[in-house]
Amino acid sequence: MSIATLQWNTVCTVDDILPNTGVCALVEDRHVAVFRVGEADFYAIDNVDPKSGASVLSRGLVGNLGEHVVVASPLYKNHFDLATGACLEAPEYSVRAHSVRVEDERVLVALG
């Protein structure tokens, strides 16, 4: 599916997410964690920690691990690459990454 044909869903405004934090949104019945890294970079991954089944990734700590921009799960401390959803310690626990864009100060997510 091309980016032009994705279904974009408004989840919040830019100011609703403080820099280097995340929020949880329900997008098409899926729990999605949306992160703001710095002032202008936004990422979205599944919010459910695959190891525990809890919807908590949006509450994790955002940072860098080598060249990866990551969030650390608040439960098991696994690191998830925000661009790809890959779990760096245990690839079998990877999550889906989703497309994000900002339009008129609104943060939009498309499942992908």
C-alpha angles and dihedrals in degrees: 000000000000122000089248092060097047119115106243118209124195109230103171144318123284090250091056089073117061115217113277095015138095141223132204121237134179106232117180090336092309125116106236128184113215117196133194112206112194114330103312114018117098130186135177131200134160109289097214114098102227093210096055103020090229121135096235113113092103087066094055127109116268120218147113129287106188106307093341124101101216148172119220114221109244090222110044100009093234111156119235120198105234094210097052108014090236116153103227097204099040116017091194087070095055119135133209120272119215136205117260132188137169119227124172091346091306122120112225127191130195120193112238 
